[in-house]
Amino acid sequence: MIDLHTHSLFSDGELLVSELVRRAEEMGYRFIGITDHADRSNLDLIIPRVVRAVEEINRHNRIQAVAGIELTHVPPATIGPLAVEARELGARLVVVHGETIVEPVMPGTNRAGLEADIDILAHPGLLTEEEAALAARRGIHLEISGRKGHSFANGHVVRMAQAAGASLVVNSDAHAPGDLLSGEMVERIVLGAGLDQTALQQMTQDAETLLRRRTDERN
């Protein structure tokens, strides 16, 4: 299994990076992205420390952890520059906290994220056809969320992505140990969003392709 959107104690998660990764490993995960919430105040604090942590973890664990960041509730005009800075600091995954229907995310966030150098637009809520088409053109993954509340718009996200030919990824958005998704729950979330096993296999392949690309860019 692959999960590219989780949170540790570096933001509002409950676990150290090492414990989060270890718990995921025991559940059969092959890759896990550590993507804590950040804005201008803590970007340069979180990323270098997570990079150091995952480098050590990956020398000893079967699972591979991936250092990332989730740009969260930042003004849309700042998303592009922050994404560039995140890459320079060592983030392999850049996620933007999209316009979920359960939080007051600033309008224009989805569009600004899709115009920036990011990998995943998380829980994008009621994204438009134009935004889904932009995601498809730019190779940005739209998230099917396993998190309560954010998941309410999963069906809409799937419909928009399918119409536009955009890539999808299913993530837990885990903040606590119980948030990590079992394989069975991942399957249920995907089926509940109107997809099938073939689509789940494609999402897994797309996530692996994304990770390989980001790894090659760093080497």
Secondary structure as UniProt FT lines:
FT   STRAND          2..6
FT   TURN            9..12
FT   HELIX           17..26
FT   TURN            27..28
FT   STRAND          31..34
FT   STRAND          37..38
FT   TURN            40..42
FT   HELIX           43..60
FT   STRAND          64..71
FT   HELIX           76..89
FT   STRAND          93..97
FT   TURN            101..102
FT   TURN            107..108
FT   HELIX           109..115
FT   STRAND          120..122
FT   HELIX           129..138
FT   STRAND          141..145
FT   TURN            148..149
FT   HELIX           150..153
FT   HELIX           154..164
FT   STRAND          168..171
FT   HELIX           177..179
FT   HELIX           183..192
FT   TURN            193..194
FT   HELIX           197..218
//
